[in-house]
């Protein structure tokens, strides 16, 4: 698993899921250190790795990397809903999880 900024999305991070030097999935997310909230905006896993436990490992990795962060998710794909349900990550509205991230996004777009 490799950490990377999400391409084209200000303020988002991406956890790349790598198997034998090939990216086989990714988890896109945002966190706010001020209010200890995080939102998972997308989970993509190649078909051959969907039942391998890779998604569970990736979300567990995020939880250990950001201890104390309360996670929510906006992704509504069936595969992702099942994974998030198993990991007990509730669904969030499409907006950012806190006002800190909203004001930072507005400041970046105005800059």
Helices and strands as residue ranges (DSSP letters): E 2-5, E 13-19, E 22-32, E 37-45, G 47-49, H 54-65, E 70-73, H 78-86, E 90-91, H 99-110
